[in-house]
Amino acid sequence: MLVGMDVRYDLGDDHRLVGPLCPDMKLTLERPGPDVVTAVTRSADLLREGRGLLFDLVDRAEVRDAAAAWTGRVDTVTARTDRVDADALLIRPDGCVARALPTGQDPDATTLVRALGT
């Protein structure tokens, strides 16, 4: 039994993923370096740090650029997953999904920055 998984906060976004806790997802991370090293992890493992997370699920530079000023509070992770309903997810430190960028939608930097500030 997962306690709290049915709690949904009203965060002013009607995307079905916004408001509840982040679902645990298998993520394939790509870490740039001299050689690209691919690592597999779970979203729950990354949430253990107690920081906000921005999951860039389709490698969109404009999403990462919008969050660049927040690197002191929010970690940006570029990863692939089986999710097909969102290109990016902003996760609060408590694990709640604060913002979702629907698949293929142009990111609204103003809305993302507002969500980062909240």
Secondary structure, 3 states (H helix, E strand, C coil): CCCCCCCCCCCCCCCCCCCCECCCCEEEEEECCCCCEEEEEEHHHHHCCCCEEEEECCCCHHHHHHCHHHCCCEEEEEEECCCCCCCEEEECCCCEEEEEECCCCCCCHHHHHHHHHC
